[in-house]
Amino acid sequence: MEQLIELFKKFPGIGPRQAKRFVSFIMHSSDVYRRELMAAVLQVHNNVTTCSLCNKRYIDNYAKADIASTCTICRKQRDPKTLLVVAHDSDVDVFEKTMMHQGNYYVLGRYVPLFAEHIEEHVNVAQLYKRIDMLIEKGLTEAILATNATSDGDYTARILREYVQKKYPELTVSTLGRGLSTGGELEYADSDTLREAMKFRR
């Protein structure tokens, strides 16, 4: 029981009290529900994969371990001129729902903590460069750094901007503009806010 509580506490925004409630709910659930829950978790474990292009994690029931796979977004014909760099998979989903970005994506996987000295310990810069190199051949002209309006988000955008501009001086590198309030997270921003932030990117 304690092990399961500790595992639930690792969920975003979940504290000890909520974790205990989850465990209690499972304990008092029916056998059928517990089996369905275990089967669903096992399915995620067996079928989660990473897009070989944008680095987004997704569920692919037909993925094979020895074959590089691409997500449904990267399989589509996208505008090659823009690349939106985000931190999390959920950020891609947010922008896709608003239909305001028709270009390509790259998911960092996490933010660079404020004042971190070695950026490569937190994000795979080499893989980002590989993605940019591939898209430049197709006509990429702008990389948009779409990060949360938090200390870590701002720091990540600033550091990546320096890295990308230094390696690709011909590329326009922009960040989200006004619209997203200080401390705001992309995942919870509404469509109008994101539209303003994209429109006034700088």
N, C-alpha and C positions, 0 to 999 in steps of 0.2 A: 504493500500500500504506500509506504513512504517513498519508494522508488518511483512509483507512478505520479505521486504528488510533485516530486522534484522534476520529473519530465514535463509535466504540465506547466510548472513555473517558468520553464524556458520559452513558453509561447509568448509572443509580443503582447504586452499589456496585462499579463496574467500574474497576480500575486498569490501568496500562500493561501489566503482565504478562498479565492476563486478556484485554485487548483484542488483544494480539499472538496469543494462542492462538486467539481467534475468527477472526482473519484467516487464520491458518495452516490452521485447519479448513476454511474456505471454499475456500482455494487448493487443498487436497488433496481436496475433494469432487468428486463427479461432475458432469458438465455438466447432467444432469437435476436434481440437487439445487439447483445454483446458479440454474437457470432458475425452479424452484419458489419459491426464496427471493426472487428479484427480483420475481416475479409477486405474491407475498404482500405484500411491502413496497409495491409499486405499488397494490395494492388498498386498503391502508390509506390511502395518500396520496390516492387518488381518492374514497374513501368516508367518511373520518372527518368527523364533524360535531359540533356542539355543541347540546345540548338548549336550546331557547329558554326553558324554564322553570327547570330546576335547574342549568343551566350545566355539565352532565356531558358529557364527550367520549365518543363511542361510534361504532361502525361502522354505517352505514346504507347498504345497497346500492341503496336507492331514493330517497335524499335528492336534492333539487334545490336548487341554489344560491340561487334566488330565492324559495324557500318555507321559512318557519320550520318546523323539525321538533322533535318531542318524543321523548324516550327511552321505552323500554318501561315503565319505572317510573312516569313521569309520565302515561302513558296510562291507567294503572289508577286506580280509585277509591281514594283514600287518606284517612286520618283528617285532616281539615282543622285540627284543634286544635293540632298540634305541627309544628314545622319543625326539622329537624336540619341544622345548618351544619357542614360538614366541609371539609378542605383539598383532598383529592385524590379522584379518581374511584374509586380502589381502596378508599377508606374507605366509600363507598356500598355497594360490593359486600360488604364485611365485615359491615356491619349488616344487609344484606338476607339474607345467609346465616344469620344468627342468628335472623332473624324477630322481633326484639325491638322494632323500630320500625315502626309502621304508618302514620306520618305522612309528611310531605313532606320533600324535601331541597333544599339549596343547596350547590353546590361552589364554594369560593373560588378554587381553582386553585393556590394556593400559601400559604405562611405569611408573616406580616409579620416581618422580621428583628428581633431584639432591639435596642431603642433606635432603631429607624427613626423618623424625625420625620414623614414624610409617608406615612400609611397608604394613601392613594389611589394611590400609585406601585406598590403591591404587590397590592392587592385592589380590586375594583370595588365600592365601597361603594354607589354609586348603584344598581347592578344588584341588590344585596342588598336595598336599601330597596324597590325595585320588586317584588321577589318577596314581601316581607313585606306590602306594601300589597295585593297581589293576594290573599294568603291571609287577611288580616284580614277582608276582605269575605266570606270563606267561614267565618269562625269561629275563626281562629287565636288561641290564648291563650298559647302558650309557644314560645320560640326556644331550642333547646338547642345550645350551642357545644361540639362534639365535636372536640377537638384532641389532638394527641400530648402526652404528659407530658414535653415538652422545653422548653428556654428559649424557643425561637421559638413553640412551640405555646401555652405559658402566656401569653406576651406577646400573641399574636394574640387569644386568648380574652379577656384583660383589656381590651385596646383596643376590640375589637368590642362587648364588654358595655357599655362606657361609651357608645359611639356609639349602640347600639340602645336602651338604656334612656333616653337623653336624648331621642331622637326619638319613642320609643313607650313613654311612662311606664306605660301601661295593660297592657303586655305583660310577662309573666314571662320573664326571661332567666336561664338556668341553664347550668352547666358540668358536665362529668363529675365524679363523686365518687370516693370511694376504690375501689380495685380495680386501677387502672392504675398500675403502679410508675413511679417517677421515671425519666425517660429512655425510657419505653416508647412504642412506636408502635402505633397502632390496627391497622395492617395485620397485625401479628404477634400481636395479643392473641387469646386463646381466647374462646369464647362465654361461659364462666362469668365471666371477668374483665370483659368488656364488660357483661354483665348486672348485675354488682355496680356498675359505674361508672354505669350508667344508673339503677339503682334508688336509689342514694344521691347523685344529682346535686344540686347546690346553687347 
